[in-house]
Amino acid sequence: MKIFSGRIFKILQSLISAERPLGRLLRLPLRIIPKGTIVPILATAAKGKHWIAGSGPHSCWLGFNEFTKRRLLAKEVYAGSVVYDIGANVGSYTILASVLTSSSGQVVAFEPIKDNLDYLRKHIQLNKLENVHILDIAVSDKSGEMRFKSHPDHLQGRLDPTGDHIVRITTLDEYINSPGARPPNFLKIDVEGGEAAVLRGAMNVLSNYKPVIFLSTHGQEVQRECERLLSNAGYKMSLIGRDPSEWIVRHTSKK
């Protein structure tokens, strides 16, 4: 039944693709949903939780967004585990991880942008997720401050020396030494091209705790650098489904 369900979602996801004429037609009714409307998440382990329409793609609450990745996340993450959501954005994965880790676990959501943070906090409050810790800071390979380049699509903002405003940054190796920090069992890293910098600043975390990593790479150069860093740290990358930018990364000492 699970396999059938997955196939159905993949077919529907393909049909409603924004690049397809049929997809554009099928998406038209979604435009009448007023921004700010509270809608239920319809699929994944977060089914039944609440989502704010307009905070991100409708696919996040319909259940089509990165379906294969979310399904794998649900198989891997367990009650009591600790997930670092690096590049939490408005909280789509944070909500899912919070459900999966349950009350005995924890999700640490790193997000530096005010508009995203506003939605992220609202999603956490709306769903009464008490195991989520939000940090209004970006993760990189150094600590301090750095410029951030905004984008009309708030999902695509990134750290950039030519950015239009300044955000605080930290490394995972520094964060893990802060009071109350719990070591991660899982990392979800999606930071629009800054993935290698996140890894460079997490070498001690990777060596000491060997978390499983859900990694999104943006561009071949970033991918090659991530592969080099992870290989040197004893990790192996495997594709998630057919998307060449989505990876699950495990330490070779883990079965």
C-alpha positions, 0 to 999 in steps of 0.5 A: 500500500505504501508503494502504491501511495508513493507512485500515486504521489509521484504521478500527481507531482508530475502532472501538477508541475508548473512547467506543464500546461496541465499543471498550470491548469490544475494549480489555478484553483489554488490561487483563490486561497487567500494568503495567510489561510490556515490549511491542513498538511495532507500527507507525510508523517506531518499529516494533520498539522497546520500550514500557512498558505502563502508562506511557501509552495502549495506543494508543502501542504499538499504533500508533493514537495520533495516527496521521496526525500520526505518519505526517506526522512520519515524512515530514518528519523526516530523518536528521541533523536536530534535533528539540525534543520540547517536552512529551515526557511519557513519550517516545512521540514522542521514540522516534519522532523518535530513529529518524527522526533516526538517529545523526547527528541529535539529539532534545532532550526537554523534560519537567519532571515526575518520574513522566514523566521516570522513564518517559522515561529508562527508554524511552530506556535500554530502546531504547538511544537514544544521540541523545536529550538529556533536560532536566528542565525546562519550556519557556515565555516566561520562565526561572526557576521556575513552579508546575505543576498535576498531573492524575490523567492525567499526560498533562494536567499543565500550568504553572499559577499555582495548581499544586501544585508548582514546576518549572524553566522556560526559553525556547527563545531562552535554551536555544539559547545554552547550550553544545552546543545544536544549532539545531532543524529541527523543534519538536513542541509539546504542553504542554496550553495553554501553546503560545503561551507557548512561541512567545513565548519562541522568537521568535529561534529561529523567526526565525533557524532557521525550524524546521517546527513540529508544534503541538497547540493546546488551546482556541480562545483559545490557537489564536488567540494562536498564529496571531497570533504565528506569522503575525507571525513569517512562519509559516503554519498548516495542519491535520493531518488532521481534528483541529482542534487539530493543526497543521503550521506552516511558515515562508513562505520554505520550500517 
